[in-house]
Amino acid sequence: MAGTMQMTVANTPSNDLAVTNFAFCSPADRRKLTVPGSNLAYALLGNSLHTCHDKIPDGELGLNGTQRRQIRVSLGEAISISRFIPPDNFNLALLNLELEFFKAKGKSEHADAVALSQQLKKKFIDQVMTSGQKVVFEYCGTIYIFTVSQAGIEGQETADRGILCAETFIVFETSPNSGIQIVNQRETANSKLFKQKDFNLQKLGIGGLSDEFTDIFRRAFASRVFPPHVASRLGIKHVKGMLLYGPPGTGKTLMARQIGKLLNGREPKIVNGPEVLSKFVGETEKNVRDLFADAENDQKTRGDQSDLHVIIFDEIDAICKSRGSTRDGTGVHDSIVNQLLTKIDGVESLNNVLLIGMTNRKDLIDEALLRPGRLEVHVEISLPDENGRMQILQIHTSKMKENSFLSPDVNLEELASRTKNYSGAELEGVVKSAVSFALNRQLSMDDLTKPVDEESIKVTMDDFLQALHEIVPAFGASTDDLSRCRVHGMVDCGERHNRIYRRAMLLVEQVKVSKGSPLVTCLLEGPGGSGKTSLAATIGIDSDFPYVKIVSAETMIGLSENSKCAQIIKVFEDAYKSPLSIIILDHIERLLDYVSIGPRFSNLILQTLLVLLKRLPPKGKSILVIGTTSEVDVLDSLGMGDAFSVSYRVPSLKKEDAKKVLKQFNVFGDADMDTAAEALDNIPIKKLYMLVEMAVQGPEGGSAEAILSGKEKIDNNHFLACLHDIITYR
């Protein structure tokens, strides 16, 4: 900005030039204010910007009455002005103008928004418009005055000022008593609904949800972007409600709040479902009616020109449960559903309301609320994919990167690859945990008052890797449970076991790549202790699927039949949220509460499993179900054997298999190994592990450390004695 100039305030050269946005100066003064490389001149006057013109003496500046009132100067007063050079990004994308008559009229008039917008662009093109500025202009023989209520530049929500250009969207607003009614607001409808033309979701803090946002815009807002008469001529009604559903922490509430921020006009009402409830009779229904009161009044007074009223219901399942499902005796929940249905789609339904509901449990919501005309747009906010996780990590690490707290060795691409099935909230938790490790290095537990060197704080890749062990995804692989299923790890048990493993891994590949096999089921059957559970757990770990869960009877001790069924169903429902999943049904006969005396079993759990083993997952999801059993004949008699598409028998160890396992243990001498293996024909691997551990202790005890360190070997006679004890006293 150049130095200031002292000029004297004068009137405009003529009355017809008073109805412009120009400030007038002499040609000599104009040259001092001209922007380099342009024929345009801009001057900064107090809080306003004006283009300069000529036909006035040197040292004087001609301003009309409106301009003088705005910057509070009088004729003949000396003022300071300075040349203003606009920045590169200064074109207005959006301009909101409050329109009124220059002199009040007794009758009302219609103003065509399209024609008025064209006239203003023609008259004021390349001129600077400033928030709060008042401009007088003539249109069709009538003198109007507009006030700039909002100016928006591309990429910025709001700006103090900008240059009017051909691409600027102009939105006209009027007060109810102005006597002016704006019609045909077709050209500016887009900008009237949204604050900005382009949506950068990452700047809004939304990562990995661009497809969902596009779907929401198309279904819920596209019809509202056009003027009301277009929707009327198409014969359609606006969408009045949408439901955002999905796992916890995936960004449903964040998405709804940001949609509210993007909209022009009224602030959205955000309500938590339980807050609506009241212990007083009729008070809950009144609370619901109060939410819609502003929208009702607005529609009565302004009709189709009414603003859009957004009501956001968080945890909507808390108050909109299926009617008749609650047994509280009050019927409050049923009344809430009825009240909402009346407001959204009743006889006097509102057309200026958008109700956004959010829930983790779509299945609990009354079906009448989900049909078209009500909460008709259902958008699943699911777990982010790798690209989405990358965006979320970038959002949560952007500040520390800007301020040089992020170490150069941090690889966000690798972290995005490692965090399969992490929700957005869990990824934020990973970042917080990593920061806590970095901060902890700067603290001394001996003296917490010791000053901290801020410059030395660095969040490293190692901090993030530690955080991944601390923050475990709710819908991820149960690696701890799977590891417990193979305490001794995996040893080579011979070609028969290896063949089953290879066949099972082929099923894993089939689930990954095949479009026609979204559900594959496999049964591992064999004698007890033959390694079925360990094999299933190994397949789950080696598959690298994002969701691997094991369902076993040990996690259901003391639960009722219904609770067990609910727990099994939840595992399958959680699996449907992941693109690739493995579910291990361990010891199915125990899950069924099977007892040979009687025989007895749970028919409820049996029927539940039969349904789940046949039910295809949602589109785009693939599941491999691995069952294990030692009672295959029982399952066949119950009709469950046919529910599995493939069945493999996991055998006990033969002599040559047992010898191969003993070699890997390295606790026998070469001469004793053959003798020991000869006695181990047809032994389950689990029993062999137990036998070796017993023999390692030695006949008198105390030799285990020497054997495990390789200094000594197991005494063969002691080993055979232990084997005899197991066979004799079993």
C-alpha positions in Angstrom: 0.0 0.0 0.0 1.4 3.4 -1.1 1.7 6.5 1.2 -1.3 8.5 2.1 -2.6 11.6 0.2 -4.5 14.5 1.7 -7.6 15.4 -0.2 -10.6 17.7 0.3 -14.2 16.2 0.3 -16.4 17.6 -2.5 -19.7 16.7 -4.0 -20.2 14.6 -7.1 -19.9 16.5 -10.4 -23.6 15.9 -11.3 -26.8 14.4 -9.9 -26.7 11.4 -12.3 -23.2 10.5 -11.1 -24.5 10.5 -7.5 -26.2 7.1 -8.1 -22.9 5.3 -8.6 -20.4 3.6 -6.5 -17.6 5.9 -7.8 -15.5 8.4 -5.9 -14.4 11.2 -8.3 -10.9 12.7 -8.6 -8.9 14.6 -11.2 -6.9 12.8 -13.9 -3.6 13.7 -12.2 -4.7 12.3 -8.8 -6.1 9.2 -10.6 -2.7 8.4 -12.0 -1.3 8.4 -8.5 -3.9 5.8 -7.4 -3.9 3.5 -10.5 -2.9 -0.1 -9.9 0.4 -0.9 -11.7 -0.2 -2.8 -15.0 -3.9 -1.9 -15.0 -6.2 1.0 -15.9 -8.2 0.6 -12.6 -7.7 2.7 -9.5 -8.7 1.9 -6.0 -8.5 4.0 -2.9 -8.8 3.2 0.8 -11.2 5.7 2.5 -11.8 5.0 6.2 -13.4 1.6 6.2 -14.6 1.6 2.6 -13.1 1.0 -0.8 -14.1 3.0 -4.0 -13.0 3.2 -7.6 -11.7 6.6 -8.6 -12.8 8.7 -11.6 -12.0 12.2 -13.1 -13.8 15.5 -14.0 -13.0 17.2 -10.7 -10.2 19.6 -9.6 -6.8 18.4 -8.3 -6.7 17.7 -4.6 -10.5 17.1 -4.3 -12.5 13.9 -4.0 -16.1 13.8 -5.0 -18.4 11.7 -2.8 -22.1 11.4 -2.8 -24.3 11.8 0.3 -24.5 8.1 1.1 -20.7 7.7 0.9 -20.2 10.8 3.1 -22.6 9.4 5.7 -20.9 6.0 5.7 -17.4 7.3 6.4 -18.7 10.3 8.5 -17.1 13.2 6.6 -18.5 16.6 5.6 -18.1 18.8 2.4 -14.8 20.7 2.6 -13.3 18.4 5.2 -9.7 17.2 4.6 -9.3 13.4 4.6 -6.4 11.0 4.1 -6.6 8.4 1.3 -4.1 5.8 0.1 -3.8 3.6 -3.0 -5.1 0.1 -2.6 -3.6 -2.8 -4.6 -5.9 -5.8 -4.6 -4.3 -9.2 -3.8 -4.3 -12.0 -6.4 -7.3 -13.9 -4.9 -9.7 -11.0 -4.6 -12.7 -11.9 -6.9 -16.0 -12.3 -5.1 -17.6 -15.7 -5.3 -20.6 -14.7 -3.2 -22.2 -11.3 -2.5 -25.2 -11.0 -0.2 -27.1 -7.7 -0.6 -29.9 -6.2 1.6 -32.1 -4.3 -0.8 -34.4 -1.4 0.0 -35.9 1.7 -1.6 -33.8 4.9 -1.3 -37.1 6.7 -0.4 -39.9 4.7 1.2 -42.9 3.9 -1.0 -46.4 3.3 -0.1 -46.9 0.2 -2.3 -44.9 -3.0 -2.8 -43.0 -3.9 -5.9 -41.5 -7.1 -7.3 -37.8 -7.2 -8.2 -36.6 -9.9 -10.6 -33.4 -11.3 -9.1 -32.0 -12.4 -12.4 -32.4 -9.1 -14.2 -31.3 -7.2 -11.1 -28.2 -9.3 -10.8 -27.3 -8.7 -14.5 -27.8 -5.0 -14.1 -25.7 -4.7 -11.0 -22.9 -6.7 -12.6 -23.0 -4.5 -15.7 -23.0 -1.3 -13.6 -20.5 -2.3 -10.9 -18.2 -4.8 -12.6 -14.5 -4.7 -11.4 -15.6 -2.5 -8.4 -14.7 -3.3 -4.8 -17.6 -4.2 -2.5 -17.0 -4.1 1.3 -19.0 -5.6 4.1 -21.3 -2.9 5.5 -21.0 -0.7 2.5 -24.1 1.1 1.2 -24.5 1.8 -2.5 -27.2 3.9 -4.3 -28.3 2.8 -7.8 -31.0 3.4 -10.3 -33.0 0.5 -11.8 -36.0 0.8 -14.2 -36.6 4.4 -13.0 -36.6 3.6 -9.3 -33.7 4.6 -7.0 -32.6 1.7 -4.7 -29.9 1.4 -2.1 -28.3 -1.9 -1.1 -26.1 -2.8 1.9 -23.4 -5.5 1.5 -24.3 -7.9 4.3 -21.8 -10.6 3.4 -18.8 -11.0 0.9 -17.3 -14.3 0.1 -14.1 -15.0 -1.8 -13.3 -18.4 -3.3 -11.8 -20.7 -0.7 -12.8 -18.4 2.2 -16.1 -18.6 4.2 -16.2 -14.8 4.7 -14.2 -11.8 3.6 -14.2 -8.1 4.4 -14.2 -7.1 0.8 -13.6 -8.2 -2.8 -14.0 -7.3 -6.5 -17.4 -7.9 -8.2 -16.8 -10.0 -11.3 -19.0 -11.8 -13.9 -18.9 -15.1 -11.9 -20.0 -13.6 -8.6 -23.2 -15.1 -7.2 -25.5 -12.4 -5.9 -28.1 -13.2 -3.2 -30.7 -10.5 -2.6 -32.4 -10.1 0.8 -35.2 -7.8 1.9 -36.8 -7.0 5.3 -40.5 -7.9 5.7 -41.6 -4.2 5.7 -39.3 -3.0 2.9 -42.1 -3.2 0.3 -39.8 -5.2 -2.1 -40.5 -8.8 -2.9 -37.6 -10.7 -4.7 -38.8 -13.2 -7.3 -37.0 -15.6 -9.7 -34.0 -16.1 -7.5 -32.9 -18.9 -9.8 -29.4 -17.8 -10.5 -28.5 -17.2 -6.9 -30.3 -20.2 -5.3 -27.1 -22.2 -5.0 -25.4 -19.5 -3.0 -28.5 -18.8 -0.9 -28.5 -22.3 0.6 -24.8 -22.8 1.1 -22.1 -20.4 2.3 -19.6 -21.4 -0.2 -19.5 -22.9 -3.7 -16.7 -25.5 -3.2 -16.6 -27.9 -0.3 -13.1 -28.9 1.0 -14.0 -31.6 3.4 -10.5 -32.0 4.8 -10.6 -28.3 5.8 -13.8 -29.0 7.5 -12.2 -31.8 9.5 -14.1 -34.5 7.6 -11.9 -37.3 6.3 -12.8 -40.3 4.1 -16.4 -39.4 3.7 -16.5 -37.7 0.3 -18.7 -40.3 -1.3 -21.2 -40.2 1.6 -21.2 -36.4 1.5 -21.9 -36.5 -2.3 -24.8 -38.9 -1.7 -26.2 -36.6 1.0 -26.0 -33.6 -1.2 -27.7 -35.3 -4.1 -30.5 -36.8 -2.1 -31.2 -34.0 0.4 -30.1 -30.7 -1.0 -30.1 -30.9 -4.8 -33.8 -30.1 -5.1 -33.4 -27.2 -2.6 -30.7 -25.5 -4.7 -33.2 -24.6 -7.3 -36.0 -22.0 -6.7 -39.3 -23.3 -5.3 -41.2 -23.0 -8.5 -38.8 -25.5 -10.2 -39.5 -28.2 -7.7 -43.2 -27.4 -8.0 -43.1 -27.8 -11.8 -41.3 -31.0 -11.4 -44.0 -32.2 -9.1 -41.6 -33.3 -6.3 -41.3 -32.6 -2.6 -38.1 -31.8 -0.9 -36.5 -34.5 1.3 -37.5 -33.7 4.9 -35.3 -36.1 6.8 -32.2 -38.3 6.6 -30.7 -40.9 8.8 -26.9 -41.3 9.3 -26.2 -44.7 10.8 -23.1 -46.8 11.3 -20.6 -47.9 13.9 -19.6 -45.6 16.8 -16.9 -43.1 16.1 -17.1 -43.0 12.3 -18.1 -39.3 12.1 -21.9 -39.2 12.0 -22.2 -36.4 14.5 -19.3 -34.5 12.9 -20.9 -34.8 9.4 -24.2 -33.5 10.7 -22.6 -30.5 12.4 -20.5 -29.6 9.4 -23.6 -29.7 7.2 -25.2 -27.3 9.6 -22.2 -25.0 9.4 -22.2 -25.0 5.6 -25.8 -23.8 5.4 -26.6 -20.1 5.2 -29.1 -18.6 7.5 -30.4 -20.1 10.7 -28.2 -22.1 13.0 -29.2 -25.8 13.2 -30.8 -27.1 16.3 -28.8 -29.9 17.8 -30.7 -32.2 20.2 -29.6 -35.3 22.1 -32.4 -37.8 22.0 -32.7 -38.4 25.8 -32.9 -34.6 26.4 -36.3 -34.5 24.9 -37.8 -36.9 27.5 -39.6 -35.6 30.5 -41.3 -37.2 33.5 -44.3 -34.9 33.2 -47.3 -36.0 31.1 -47.4 -34.3 27.7 -44.2 -32.4 28.3 -42.1 -34.7 26.0 -44.6 -34.1 23.2 -44.4 -30.4 23.8 -40.6 -30.4 23.6 -40.9 -32.0 20.2 -43.4 -29.4 19.0 -41.2 -26.6 20.3 -38.4 -27.8 18.0 -40.6 -27.2 15.0 -42.2 -23.9 16.2 -39.7 -21.6 14.5 -40.1 -23.4 11.2 -43.9 -23.3 11.4 -43.9 -19.5 12.0 -41.4 -18.9 9.2 -43.4 -20.9 6.7 -46.7 -19.1 7.7 -45.1 -15.7 7.2 -42.8 -16.3 4.2 -44.2 -19.3 2.5 -41.8 -20.7 -0.2 -39.2 -18.1 0.6 -38.8 -19.5 4.1 -35.3 -20.4 5.2 -34.3 -24.0 5.7 -34.6 -25.1 9.3 -32.2 -28.0 10.2 -32.9 -30.1 13.3 -30.2 -32.6 14.2 -31.2 -35.5 16.5 -28.2 -37.3 18.0 -28.9 -40.8 19.3 -32.4 -40.8 17.8 -32.9 -44.5 18.6 -33.2 -43.4 22.3 -36.6 -41.8 21.7 -37.9 -43.3 18.4 -37.9 -47.0 19.3 -40.4 -49.2 17.4 -43.9 -48.5 18.8 -45.0 -51.2 21.2 -41.5 -52.4 21.9 -41.2 -50.6 25.3 -43.0 -51.8 28.3 -42.8 -48.8 30.6 -46.6 -48.4 30.8 -46.5 -44.7 29.8 -46.5 -44.9 26.1 -44.2 -41.9 25.9 -41.9 -43.3 23.3 -44.9 -44.1 21.1 -46.2 -40.6 21.5 -42.8 -39.1 20.5 -42.8 -41.2 17.3 -46.4 -40.1 16.5 -45.6 -36.4 17.2 -42.5 -36.5 14.8 -44.5 -38.2 12.1 -47.2 -35.6 12.4 -44.7 -32.7 12.1 -42.7 -34.2 9.2 -45.4 -35.8 7.1 -48.8 -35.0 8.7 -51.7 -33.1 7.3 -50.0 -29.7 8.0 -46.5 -31.0 7.3 -43.6 -28.5 7.0 -41.7 -28.1 3.7 -38.9 -26.0 5.2 -37.5 -28.5 7.6 -34.6 -31.0 7.3 -34.5 -33.5 10.1 -31.1 -35.3 10.5 -31.1 -38.3 12.8 -28.0 -40.2 13.9 -27.8 -43.7 15.4 -25.6 -46.7 15.9 -28.7 -48.9 16.0 -30.9 -48.5 12.9 -32.7 -51.7 13.8 -34.3 -50.1 16.9 -36.0 -47.2 15.1 -39.7 -47.4 14.2 -40.1 -48.5 10.6 -42.8 -45.8 10.0 -40.2 -43.2 10.6 -37.9 -44.6 7.9 -40.2 -44.7 4.9 -40.1 -42.2 2.1 -41.5 -38.8 3.1 -39.9 -39.1 6.5 -36.3 -40.1 7.3 -36.1 -41.4 3.8 -32.4 -40.9 3.0 -30.4 -43.6 4.8 -26.6 -43.0 4.6 -24.3 -45.5 6.2 -21.2 -43.8 7.6 -19.0 -46.9 7.7 -15.4 -47.6 8.7 -13.0 -45.6 6.5 -10.9 -47.3 3.9 -7.1 -46.8 3.6 -7.5 -43.6 1.6 -10.0 -42.3 4.2 -7.7 -43.2 7.1 -4.9 -41.4 5.4 -7.1 -38.2 5.1 -8.1 -38.5 8.8 -4.5 -38.9 10.0 -3.6 -35.9 7.9 -6.3 -33.9 9.5 -5.3 -34.8 13.1 -1.5 -34.3 12.4 -1.7 -31.1 10.3 -1.2 -28.7 13.3 1.8 -30.6 14.6 3.3 -30.7 11.1 2.8 -27.0 10.6 4.5 -26.3 13.9 7.4 -28.7 13.3 6.4 -31.2 16.1 6.0 -34.1 13.7 9.2 -36.0 13.1 10.3 -36.6 9.5 10.3 -40.4 10.0 6.5 -40.5 10.5 5.0 -42.3 7.5 1.3 -41.6 7.4 0.8 -44.0 4.4 2.2 -46.9 6.5 0.1 -45.9 9.4 -3.0 -45.8 7.2 -2.1 -49.3 5.9 -1.6 -50.7 9.5 -4.8 -49.3 10.9 -7.4 -51.6 9.2 -10.9 -51.2 10.6 -10.0 -48.2 12.8 -12.8 -45.7 13.1 -12.2 -42.0 12.8 -12.5 -41.6 16.6 -10.0 -44.4 17.1 -7.5 -42.8 14.7 -7.8 -39.6 16.7 -7.1 -41.7 19.8 -4.0 -43.1 18.1 -2.7 -39.6 17.4 -3.4 -38.5 21.0 -1.7 -41.6 22.4 1.4 -41.0 20.2 1.6 -37.4 21.4 1.4 -38.6 25.0 4.4 -40.7 24.4 6.3 -37.8 22.9 5.3 -35.5 25.8 6.2 -38.0 28.4 9.8 -38.0 27.2 10.1 -34.3 28.1 8.7 -34.8 31.6 10.7 -35.8 34.7 8.6 -37.6 37.3 11.1 -36.5 39.9 10.4 -32.9 39.3 7.2 -32.0 37.3 7.9 -28.3 37.7 11.1 -28.5 35.6 10.7 -26.3 32.5 9.9 -28.1 29.3 11.9 -27.4 26.1 9.1 -27.0 23.5 11.4 -27.0 20.6 12.6 -30.6 21.4 9.1 -32.1 21.3 9.0 -34.5 18.4 6.3 -37.1 17.7 8.1 -40.0 16.1 7.0 -43.0 14.1 7.9 -45.2 17.1 5.4 -43.2 19.2 2.7 -44.0 16.7 3.6 -47.7 16.6 3.4 -47.9 20.4 0.0 -46.1 20.2 -1.3 -48.8 17.8 -0.7 -51.4 20.6 -2.5 -49.1 23.1 -5.6 -48.2 20.9 -7.2 -51.3 19.6 -10.1 -51.1 17.1 -13.5 -52.2 18.3 -14.1 -53.8 14.9 -10.6 -55.2 14.3 -8.9 -58.5 14.6 -8.8 -60.1 18.1 -5.1 -60.8 17.9 -4.8 -61.4 21.7 -7.6 -64.0 21.7 -6.2 -65.7 18.6 -2.7 -65.8 20.1 -4.1 -67.5 23.2 -5.5 -70.2 21.0 -2.0 -71.2 20.0 0.1 -70.7 23.1 2.9 -73.0 21.8 2.9 -71.3 18.4 2.7 -73.4 15.3 5.1 -76.3 14.5 5.3 -78.4 11.3 3.0 -81.4 12.0 3.5 -83.2 8.7 2.1 -83.1 5.2 -1.5 -83.9 6.2 -1.8 -80.8 8.5 0.1 -78.6 5.9 -2.3 -79.7 3.2 -5.3 -78.6 5.3 -3.7 -75.3 6.0 -3.0 -74.7 2.3 -6.6 -75.6 1.4 -7.9 -73.2 4.0 -5.7 -70.4 2.8 -7.1 -71.0 -0.7 -10.6 -70.3 0.8 -9.1 -67.1 2.2 -8.0 -66.0 -1.3 -11.4 -67.0 -2.7 -13.2 -64.7 -0.2 -10.7 -61.9 -1.1 -11.1 -62.0 -4.9 -14.2 -63.9 -5.8 -17.3 -61.8 -6.6 -19.6 -64.9 -6.4 -18.5 -66.1 -2.9 -19.4 -63.4 -0.4 -19.9 -66.1 2.2 -17.7 -69.2 2.5 -18.0 -71.7 5.4 -15.5 -74.3 6.4 -15.6 -77.0 9.2 -12.5 -78.3 10.8 -13.4 -81.6 12.6 -11.3 -84.2 14.3 -10.4 -85.7 17.6 -10.0 -83.5 20.7 -6.6 -81.9 20.9 -5.7 -82.4 17.3 -5.0 -78.7 16.7 -8.2 -77.5 15.1 -8.5 -74.3 17.1 -4.8 -73.5 16.7 -5.1 -74.1 13.0 -8.2 -71.9 12.7 -6.4 -69.1 14.7 -3.4 -69.4 12.5 -5.5 -69.0 9.3 -7.2 -65.9 10.9 -3.8 -64.3 11.7 -2.2 -65.2 8.4 -5.2 -64.0 6.4 -4.4 -60.3 7.4 -8.2 -59.7 7.3 -9.2 -56.5 9.1 -11.8 -58.2 11.2 -11.1 -61.6 12.8 -13.2 -62.7 15.8 -13.4 -66.0 17.7 -16.7 -67.1 19.3 -16.1 -69.6 22.1 -18.1 -71.0 25.0 -15.6 -69.7 27.5 -16.7 -66.1 26.9 -20.3 -67.0 27.5 -20.1 -68.7 30.9 -23.2 -67.9 33.0 -25.1 -66.3 30.1 -28.7 -67.2 29.3 -29.7 -68.7 26.0 -31.0 -65.4 24.7 -27.8 -63.5 25.8 -25.6 -66.1 24.1 -27.6 -65.7 20.9 -27.4 -61.9 21.1 -23.6 -62.2 21.5 -23.2 -64.5 18.5 -25.5 -62.2 16.4 -23.4 -59.1 17.4 -20.2 -60.7 16.2 -21.8 -61.4 12.8 -23.3 -57.9 12.7 -19.9 -56.3 13.5 -18.4 -58.5 10.7 -20.9 -57.0 8.2 -19.3 -53.6 8.8 -15.9 -54.7 7.5 -15.1 -55.5 3.9 -13.3 -58.8 4.8 -14.0 -60.8 7.9 -13.2 -64.2 9.5 -15.4 -65.6 12.2 -14.2 -68.7 14.1 -16.9 -70.7 15.8 -14.8 -72.7 18.2 -16.1 -76.0 19.7 -19.5 -75.7 18.2 -20.9 -78.5 20.3 -20.0 -76.4 23.4 -21.7 -73.4 21.9 -24.8 -75.5 21.5 -24.6 -76.7 25.2 -24.5 -80.3 23.8 -24.5 -83.1 26.5 -24.4 -86.7 25.4 -26.7 -87.8 28.2 -30.2 -87.3 27.0 -28.9 -85.9 24.6 -29.4 -82.2 25.3 -28.7 -79.1 23.3 -29.9 -75.5 22.8 -32.3 -75.5 19.9 -32.4 -71.6 20.0 -28.6 -71.3 19.5 -28.7 -74.1 16.9 -31.4 -72.3 14.8 -29.5 -69.0 15.2 -26.3 -70.5 13.9 -28.1 -72.2 11.0 -29.6 -68.9 9.9 -26.3 -67.0 10.3 -24.3 -69.6 8.4 -26.7 -69.2 5.4 -27.3 -65.5 5.5 -25.3 -63.6 2.9 -23.5 -60.4 4.1 -24.4 -57.0 2.7 -23.2 -56.0 -0.8 -19.5 -55.4 -0.9 -18.7 -57.4 2.2 -17.2 -60.9 2.3 -17.0 -63.4 5.2 -15.2 -66.7 5.9 -16.7 -68.7 8.8 -14.5 -71.4 10.2 -16.1 -73.9 12.6 -14.3 -76.4 14.8 -15.8 -79.5 16.4 -14.8 -82.9 18.0 -18.4 -84.2 17.6 -19.0 -84.1 13.8 -21.5 -86.9 14.0 -23.6 -84.9 16.5 -23.6 -81.9 14.1 -24.6 -84.1 11.2 -27.5 -85.4 13.2 -28.6 -81.9 14.0 -28.5 -80.9 10.4 -25.6 -78.5 10.9 -23.0 -80.4 9.0 -24.7 -79.4 5.7 -24.5 -75.7 6.7 -20.7 -75.8 6.0 -19.7 -75.8 2.3 -16.3 -77.4 3.0 -15.2 -79.9 5.7 -11.6 -81.0 6.6 -10.6 -83.6 9.1 -7.7 -82.6 11.3 -6.0 -85.9 12.2 -3.9 -87.0 15.2 -0.2 -87.5 14.6 1.2 -90.6 13.1 4.7 -91.9 14.0 6.5 -90.0 11.2 4.5 -86.8 12.1 5.4 -87.2 15.8 9.1 -87.6 14.9 9.0 -84.4 12.9 7.5 -82.5 15.8 10.0 -83.9 18.3 12.9 -82.8 16.0 11.6 -79.2 16.2 11.4 -79.4 20.0 15.2 -80.4 20.1 14.9 -82.1 23.5 15.8 -85.7 22.4 19.0 -87.3 21.4 19.1 -88.9 17.9 19.0 -92.4 19.2 16.1 -91.8 21.7 14.0 -89.9 19.2 13.2 -92.9 17.0 12.2 -94.9 20.1 10.0 -92.1 21.4 8.4 -91.6 18.1 7.6 -95.4 17.8 5.5 -95.1 21.0 3.6 -92.0 19.8 1.4 -93.4 17.0 -2.0 -91.7 16.7 -1.5 -89.0 19.4 -3.1 -85.6 19.3 -0.7 -82.7 19.0 -2.1 -81.1 22.2 -1.4 -84.2 24.2 2.1 -84.4 22.7 2.9 -80.9 23.9 1.7 -81.8 27.4 3.8 -85.1 27.4 7.0 -83.3 26.4 6.5 -80.6 29.1 6.0 -83.3 31.7 9.1 -85.2 30.5 11.2 -82.0 30.5 10.9 -81.8 34.3 12.9 -84.9 34.7 12.3 -87.8 37.0 13.6 -86.0 40.1 12.8 -82.4 38.9 15.4 -79.6 38.5 16.7 -80.6 35.0 14.2 -78.6 33.0 16.5 -75.6 32.7 19.3 -77.7 31.4 17.1 -79.5 28.8 15.6 -76.3 27.5 19.0 -74.6 27.2 20.2 -77.6 25.1 22.8 -78.8 27.6 20.9 -82.0 28.4 18.3 -84.2 26.7 15.2 -85.9 27.9 15.7 -89.3 29.4 13.9 -91.7 27.1 12.8 -94.1 29.9 11.3 -91.2 31.8 9.5 -90.0 28.7 8.0 -93.4 28.1 7.0 -93.6 31.8 5.1 -90.3 31.4 3.4 -91.6 28.3 2.3 -94.7 30.2 0.9 -92.6 33.0 -1.2 -90.5 30.5 -2.6 -93.6 28.9 -3.2 -95.5 32.1 -4.8 -92.8 34.2 -6.8 -90.9 31.6 
